[in-house]
């Protein structure tokens, strides 16, 4: 019974890590897309 509890705990931890990874990737992409006009403006100012 103890090994079944360990397997369930491992699956829960893996699922949590996977969900947090996907949400983190979504947050990163969203932040870049939202900040893109400002980044493009700053880049144009720096290189011109």
Secondary structure by P-SEA (a helix, b strand, c coil): caaaaaaaaaaaaaaaaaaaaaaaaaaaaaaaaaaaaaaaaaaaaaac
